Amino acid sequence: MSRSIKSLVAIALAIAATASLAQGYPNIGRAATEKEVAAWDIDVRPDFKGLPKGSGTVAKGMQVWEGKCAQCHGTFGESNEVFTPIVGGTTKEDIKTGRVAALADNKQPQRTTMMKVATVSTLWDYINRAMPWTAPKTLTTEEVYSVTAYILNMAEVLPDEFTLSDKNIAEVQKLMPNRNGMTQNHGMWDVKGKPDVKSVACMKDCPVGEHPRSTLPEAARNVHGNVAEQNRSFGAVRGADTSKPAPTAPISAAKRQEVAVAPAAAPATRQGDPLGLAKQYACVACHGVSNKIVGPGFNEIAAKYKSDKSADATLFTKVKNGSSGAWGPVPMPAQAHVKDEDIKMLVNWILAGAK
Amino acid sequence: MSNDTKTRGRILRAPENFVDRSLAHDITTLGLNEERRGFLRKGFLAAGAALASGSALAQAAKGTAFEGDPNILKLPEHATTLGKPVATNAYGMPSKFETNLLRRESPGLTRVSAASVSFTPLQGLFGIITPSGLHFERHHQGWYDIDPATHRFMINGLVKNPKVYTMDDLMRLPSVSRMHFIECGANTAMEWGNVAVPTVQYSHGMLSCSEFTGVPLSVLLEDAGYDKKNAKFILAEGGDGSGMTRTISIERALDDVIVAWGMNGEMLRPENGYPLRLVVPGVQGVSWVKWLRRIEVGDKPYATKDEAIHYIDAMPDGMYRQYTSIQECKSVITTPSSGQTLLDKGFYNITGLAWSGRGKVKRVDVSVDGGRNWRTARLETPVLSKCLTRFNIDWVWDGSPVVLQSRAIDETGYVQPKINELRAVRGTKSIYHNNAIQSWKVAESGEVSNVQVY
C-alpha cells in the first residue's frame, strides 16, 4: 500500500471514529441528581466558591479542638509528635506584609502550616474533607468554621471573641500571614513551560570537583536495615553488608569468596500447612482430596484405614518406599525426597480427613 | 526445603587461576603429587580463600583434582523427581528466593504509616515495567480495597450534563492502554542538601512505570458536555478519607490524561487506587488521584491542602512555587548503585533508567570518572513519551576507585542538571523536584556508595 493510500485510509478511519463520537455513548452513565452533587461537591476554592453558609466561634473551636484535634496536633497546635506543627513561626509583622519572614531567614527549625498556607479556604476545605484523622468528614459545618477560627486564634491572627462566618471570611483572608507568599510564575506547571535550569551536555574534559562534596554519613549506613538483605543474592552484584563498617581493602580473592556466598534469606517453611505440603511435593498431581486421580483421594485412604491402629506407620512406609497393588494397577512411586517429618504431617492430615 | 541457600553463589573459577601458569601446567600434565598439593594449599591460604564446603575451591584444597561443579555432576532433586502440577498457585507468586526485593519504608521519614510512603526496589528490577506488587505506595490517609460494584464516578461543575458513572459504564467506553512512569514530586527529596540515604531504593524509589488502561478523560469531559469557553481547570477528587484533591489545567486534562482501571494487564492494585485512578502522564504522582470519585470542571485553580501546604516548592527568597507539576528530565544508574558490591574486577553492564515529564528521552550519557568524560549509552526499546526508558552501557572496571554518573537529555533538548545547578536557582529548602545527576562511588573494595560529585 502506498503512503498516500495509507494516509487516505487513516483519514477515513478518523472520520469513522469521529462519526461514532458524534452520536455520543448511548446508555452509558446517567444524570447526577442535585442531591448527589451536593453530597460530593464539597470543595471550597480560594474565592470561597463552594463555601457553605454558616459560622463558628473561637470558643467553640477550642472545645472541638481539645476533644478531637489536640491528641495529634497538641493543645496549641504546636505539636511535632505525630504531624508537622500547625501553628508557630508567624508574627504580627507577617500579618501586615502577607509574607512570613521566617521562610526567608530560615531561623524557624520547622515550617509550620501557618507559615506556609496562603489561603484560608485551604484550611476550611481540608478540615472539612479530611479531619479528624480517623473519622474524616464527620465535623458539622459549624465545627469546621469554629476549628478554622481557633487555629487562626492560636496563630494570633484572630482575637479570642471572634466568630468566623461565610460573611467575613474574605476579610480574614486579608490577614493570612503568608497570603503574598505564593507564586505561579514558573515553568513547571505547563508541559511546555520553560525550565529554570539550563545545563549543557559537556562530553570531554568537563570541569568537576576533585573529591566527593558529600558522602553518606557512617551513622546512616545501616539505618534502613542491612542492605545485603535488600539485594538479590545472585547476579552481577550483591548487597553490601551494612551491619559492618565499609571494607577498605581492595577487592581480593577473599572478598570475592565472601560475597559469592552472600547470605540468602531463608525461605519461610510451611509449618502447619499440610495442603501446602501436598501441593509442594506434587502429591495432588495424583491424589485429589476427595477424589481419585491416578491414585486414591485422600479421603478414600482415610476411610479405608479408619479402624487400622497402625495406619500411620503403614502409610509412612508406603509413601517413603512406594507401594503397589493396594488401589489398582498403578503403583505409588517411592517419595524419597520428601522429608520424614513432612511425610508424618501429611499422613496424619490424611488420616484425620484431609481438611 | 531448607537446602537452597548453600550453593546460590556464583561459581568460582577453577583453582588454576590461583596458581601460576607453570604449576598449573604441571598439575594438568602430571597430576597432583604431595609437593604440588603443598603449593596449592599455600596458594589458597595466601589468597585467604574461605573454604566453603561443597565449593570447587574446597574440593581442590583437600587435595583432589577438580572434577567439576557438584551442581552439574550431581543431578539435583528438581531433575530427578516429579514437579508440581499446574495451578498449584492459582495466582502466581515470585520465587521463594526473591524475598529480598520488597517495597520498604524509610525509617523516620514519616511518623504515621497511613500517611507515608514505601519505595520501589529499583536496584534489582529489569526493563521498564514495575511489577505491580512492587509499585511504590504513597497514601495520605490510609488505603482501602474498595468494592467496584459500589464505586461511583461523577463529573460536575462547568458541564452541560453532570453525570454519574458506574464501573460497568466506564469499562464499556472506548479505552486506551499506555505505558507511563509515575514519580512522586518528593522523589530524591532527602538529597537536596547532603547525601542522606544508602541505596537507590530510598533515593529514587518513589518511581514506578506501568501500562495503564482506561478511558481518556477527554472522552468523559465531552460526554458530560464540558463548557468549552469557560473551563480552565479541573479538580480531581479521591474517594478515600483524605478526599485527595488536585487541580489540573484543562489543556492537560484534554491531552493524555486517562481515567484508568487497568495496570499491567490486570486491575489496579488496591494500594494503587483500585478500582479507579487518574493517570496524568508526566505530572508528579500526587495528581494521579487514587480511588477517583469525582472530576469537577471549573474556571480557577483550587489551592487544596496538597497545593497550598504540601507539594509547594520552597525558593531561596522565601516564596513558594505553587502547582509545580511537571517531572523534568532525570536519570539514575540502578546497577551498580549505592549499597551494592561488585564481585570482581572486569566486565560490567551499567544499567539504569531515564525519563522526562515533557516527552521522550533522546539520549543518556554515562560517566565513569565523576563527570569529567562521558560516553553515550544504548537506549533499549521501546522509547516512549513520559515513560521510563532503560539504558545500558558496557564497562570494564580495573579495580580503582571511580564515580559513576548518568545524564539524560529529553526531546525538548533539556539536559539533566547537576545538583549545584539546581541549587543555584532553587536553594536547598525545596523538598520537591530534585532531578539532579546522581553519583555513585565505587570503592577499591567493590562496595558502591552514595556521594555528591559536581
Boltz contact constraints between the chains, C-beta under 6 A:
constraints:
  - contact:
      token1: [A, 25]
      token2: [B, 223]
      max_distance: 6.0
  - contact:
      token1: [A, 28]
      token2: [B, 169]
      max_distance: 6.0
  - contact:
      token1: [A, 28]
      token2: [B, 172]
      max_distance: 6.0
  - contact:
      token1: [A, 29]
      token2: [B, 163]
      max_distance: 6.0
  - contact:
      token1: [A, 29]
      token2: [B, 165]
      max_distance: 6.0
  - contact:
      token1: [A, 29]
      token2: [B, 169]
      max_distance: 6.0
  - contact:
      token1: [A, 30]
      token2: [B, 164]
      max_distance: 6.0
  - contact:
      token1: [A, 32]
      token2: [B, 154]
      max_distance: 6.0
  - contact:
      token1: [A, 32]
      token2: [B, 162]
      max_distance: 6.0
  - contact:
      token1: [A, 32]
      token2: [B, 163]
      max_distance: 6.0
  - contact:
      token1: [A, 32]
      token2: [B, 164]
      max_distance: 6.0
  - contact:
      token1: [A, 37]
      token2: [B, 156]
      max_distance: 6.0
  - contact:
      token1: [A, 37]
      token2: [B, 162]
      max_distance: 6.0
  - contact:
      token1: [A, 40]
      token2: [B, 154]
      max_distance: 6.0
  - contact:
      token1: [A, 40]
      token2: [B, 294]
      max_distance: 6.0
  - contact:
      token1: [A, 41]
      token2: [B, 156]
      max_distance: 6.0
  - contact:
      token1: [A, 43]
      token2: [B, 235]
      max_distance: 6.0
  - contact:
      token1: [A, 45]
      token2: [B, 300]
      max_distance: 6.0
  - contact:
      token1: [A, 45]
      token2: [B, 302]
      max_distance: 6.0
  - contact:
      token1: [A, 46]
      token2: [B, 303]
      max_distance: 6.0
  - contact:
      token1: [A, 82]
      token2: [B, 111]
      max_distance: 6.0
  - contact:
      token1: [A, 103]
      token2: [B, 318]
      max_distance: 6.0
  - contact:
      token1: [A, 104]
      token2: [B, 317]
      max_distance: 6.0
  - contact:
      token1: [A, 104]
      token2: [B, 318]
      max_distance: 6.0
  - contact:
      token1: [A, 113]
      token2: [B, 309]
      max_distance: 6.0
  - contact:
      token1: [A, 116]
      token2: [B, 309]
      max_distance: 6.0
  - contact:
      token1: [A, 117]
      token2: [B, 308]
      max_distance: 6.0
  - contact:
      token1: [A, 117]
      token2: [B, 309]
      max_distance: 6.0
  - contact:
      token1: [A, 119]
      token2: [B, 303]
      max_distance: 6.0
  - contact:
      token1: [A, 119]
      token2: [B, 308]
      max_distance: 6.0
  - contact:
      token1: [A, 122]
      token2: [B, 303]
      max_distance: 6.0
  - contact:
      token1: [A, 122]
      token2: [B, 305]
      max_distance: 6.0
  - contact:
      token1: [A, 122]
      token2: [B, 308]
      max_distance: 6.0
  - contact:
      token1: [A, 126]
      token2: [B, 305]
      max_distance: 6.0
  - contact:
      token1: [A, 129]
      token2: [B, 243]
      max_distance: 6.0
  - contact:
      token1: [A, 130]
      token2: [B, 242]
      max_distance: 6.0
  - contact:
      token1: [A, 130]
      token2: [B, 243]
      max_distance: 6.0
  - contact:
      token1: [A, 136]
      token2: [B, 241]
      max_distance: 6.0
  - contact:
      token1: [A, 181]
      token2: [B, 319]
      max_distance: 6.0
  - contact:
      token1: [A, 181]
      token2: [B, 320]
      max_distance: 6.0
  - contact:
      token1: [A, 182]
      token2: [B, 320]
      max_distance: 6.0
  - contact:
      token1: [A, 182]
      token2: [B, 322]
      max_distance: 6.0
  - contact:
      token1: [A, 183]
      token2: [B, 319]
      max_distance: 6.0
  - contact:
      token1: [A, 183]
      token2: [B, 321]
      max_distance: 6.0
  - contact:
      token1: [A, 184]
      token2: [B, 322]
      max_distance: 6.0
  - contact:
      token1: [A, 184]
      token2: [B, 323]
      max_distance: 6.0
  - contact:
      token1: [A, 186]
      token2: [B, 321]
      max_distance: 6.0
  - contact:
      token1: [A, 188]
      token2: [B, 324]
      max_distance: 6.0
  - contact:
      token1: [A, 188]
      token2: [B, 326]
      max_distance: 6.0
  - contact:
      token1: [A, 189]
      token2: [B, 323]
      max_distance: 6.0
  - contact:
      token1: [A, 189]
      token2: [B, 325]
      max_distance: 6.0
  - contact:
      token1: [A, 191]
      token2: [B, 282]
      max_distance: 6.0
  - contact:
      token1: [A, 191]
      token2: [B, 326]
      max_distance: 6.0
  - contact:
      token1: [A, 191]
      token2: [B, 358]
      max_distance: 6.0
  - contact:
      token1: [A, 195]
      token2: [B, 414]
      max_distance: 6.0
  - contact:
      token1: [A, 196]
      token2: [B, 425]
      max_distance: 6.0
  - contact:
      token1: [A, 197]
      token2: [B, 417]
      max_distance: 6.0
  - contact:
      token1: [A, 197]
      token2: [B, 421]
      max_distance: 6.0
  - contact:
      token1: [A, 197]
      token2: [B, 422]
      max_distance: 6.0
  - contact:
      token1: [A, 197]
      token2: [B, 425]
      max_distance: 6.0
  - contact:
      token1: [A, 199]
      token2: [B, 415]
      max_distance: 6.0
  - contact:
      token1: [A, 199]
      token2: [B, 417]
      max_distance: 6.0
  - contact:
      token1: [A, 199]
      token2: [B, 421]
      max_distance: 6.0
  - contact:
      token1: [A, 201]
      token2: [B, 409]
      max_distance: 6.0
  - contact:
      token1: [A, 201]
      token2: [B, 415]
      max_distance: 6.0
  - contact:
      token1: [A, 203]
      token2: [B, 374]
      max_distance: 6.0
  - contact:
      token1: [A, 204]
      token2: [B, 373]
      max_distance: 6.0
  - contact:
      token1: [A, 206]
      token2: [B, 371]
      max_distance: 6.0
  - contact:
      token1: [A, 206]
      token2: [B, 372]
      max_distance: 6.0
  - contact:
      token1: [A, 208]
      token2: [B, 370]
      max_distance: 6.0
  - contact:
      token1: [A, 208]
      token2: [B, 371]
      max_distance: 6.0
  - contact:
      token1: [A, 208]
      token2: [B, 372]
      max_distance: 6.0
  - contact:
      token1: [A, 212]
      token2: [B, 451]
      max_distance: 6.0
  - contact:
      token1: [A, 212]
      token2: [B, 453]
      max_distance: 6.0
  - contact:
      token1: [A, 213]
      token2: [B, 452]
      max_distance: 6.0
  - contact:
      token1: [A, 214]
      token2: [B, 194]
      max_distance: 6.0
  - contact:
      token1: [A, 214]
      token2: [B, 195]
      max_distance: 6.0
  - contact:
      token1: [A, 214]
      token2: [B, 452]
      max_distance: 6.0
  - contact:
      token1: [A, 215]
      token2: [B, 195]
      max_distance: 6.0
  - contact:
      token1: [A, 215]
      token2: [B, 451]
      max_distance: 6.0
  - contact:
      token1: [A, 216]
      token2: [B, 195]
      max_distance: 6.0
  - contact:
      token1: [A, 216]
      token2: [B, 198]
      max_distance: 6.0
  - contact:
      token1: [A, 216]
      token2: [B, 449]
      max_distance: 6.0
  - contact:
      token1: [A, 216]
      token2: [B, 450]
      max_distance: 6.0
  - contact:
      token1: [A, 223]
      token2: [B, 107]
      max_distance: 6.0
  - contact:
      token1: [A, 224]
      token2: [B, 198]
      max_distance: 6.0
  - contact:
      token1: [A, 227]
      token2: [B, 198]
      max_distance: 6.0
  - contact:
      token1: [A, 227]
      token2: [B, 199]
      max_distance: 6.0
  - contact:
      token1: [A, 227]
      token2: [B, 339]
      max_distance: 6.0
  - contact:
      token1: [A, 229]
      token2: [B, 100]
      max_distance: 6.0
  - contact:
      token1: [A, 230]
      token2: [B, 100]
      max_distance: 6.0
  - contact:
      token1: [A, 231]
      token2: [B, 100]
      max_distance: 6.0
  - contact:
      token1: [A, 232]
      token2: [B, 124]
      max_distance: 6.0
  - contact:
      token1: [A, 233]
      token2: [B, 8]
      max_distance: 6.0
  - contact:
      token1: [A, 234]
      token2: [B, 8]
      max_distance: 6.0
  - contact:
      token1: [A, 237]
      token2: [B, 336]
      max_distance: 6.0
  - contact:
      token1: [A, 237]
      token2: [B, 340]
      max_distance: 6.0
  - contact:
      token1: [A, 237]
      token2: [B, 342]
      max_distance: 6.0
  - contact:
      token1: [A, 238]
      token2: [B, 341]
      max_distance: 6.0
  - contact:
      token1: [A, 240]
      token2: [B, 339]
      max_distance: 6.0
  - contact:
      token1: [A, 240]
      token2: [B, 341]
      max_distance: 6.0
  - contact:
      token1: [A, 240]
      token2: [B, 447]
      max_distance: 6.0
  - contact:
      token1: [A, 246]
      token2: [B, 447]
      max_distance: 6.0
  - contact:
      token1: [A, 247]
      token2: [B, 445]
      max_distance: 6.0
  - contact:
      token1: [A, 249]
      token2: [B, 445]
      max_distance: 6.0
  - contact:
      token1: [A, 250]
      token2: [B, 444]
      max_distance: 6.0
  - contact:
      token1: [A, 251]
      token2: [B, 399]
      max_distance: 6.0
  - contact:
      token1: [A, 251]
      token2: [B, 445]
      max_distance: 6.0
  - contact:
      token1: [A, 251]
      token2: [B, 446]
      max_distance: 6.0
  - contact:
      token1: [A, 253]
      token2: [B, 47]
      max_distance: 6.0
  - contact:
      token1: [A, 253]
      token2: [B, 49]
      max_distance: 6.0
  - contact:
      token1: [A, 254]
      token2: [B, 48]
      max_distance: 6.0
  - contact:
      token1: [A, 256]
      token2: [B, 344]
      max_distance: 6.0
  - contact:
      token1: [A, 257]
      token2: [B, 49]
      max_distance: 6.0
  - contact:
      token1: [A, 257]
      token2: [B, 50]
      max_distance: 6.0
  - contact:
      token1: [A, 259]
      token2: [B, 341]
      max_distance: 6.0
  - contact:
      token1: [A, 259]
      token2: [B, 343]
      max_distance: 6.0
  - contact:
      token1: [A, 260]
      token2: [B, 9]
      max_distance: 6.0
  - contact:
      token1: [A, 260]
      token2: [B, 10]
      max_distance: 6.0
  - contact:
      token1: [A, 261]
      token2: [B, 9]
      max_distance: 6.0
  - contact:
      token1: [A, 261]
      token2: [B, 52]
      max_distance: 6.0
  - contact:
      token1: [A, 264]
      token2: [B, 5]
      max_distance: 6.0
  - contact:
      token1: [A, 264]
      token2: [B, 8]
      max_distance: 6.0
  - contact:
      token1: [A, 265]
      token2: [B, 99]
      max_distance: 6.0
  - contact:
      token1: [A, 265]
      token2: [B, 100]
      max_distance: 6.0
  - contact:
      token1: [A, 267]
      token2: [B, 96]
      max_distance: 6.0
  - contact:
      token1: [A, 279]
      token2: [B, 88]
      max_distance: 6.0
  - contact:
      token1: [A, 282]
      token2: [B, 82]
      max_distance: 6.0
  - contact:
      token1: [A, 282]
      token2: [B, 84]
      max_distance: 6.0
  - contact:
      token1: [A, 285]
      token2: [B, 85]
      max_distance: 6.0
  - contact:
      token1: [A, 337]
      token2: [B, 77]
      max_distance: 6.0
  - contact:
      token1: [A, 337]
      token2: [B, 81]
      max_distance: 6.0
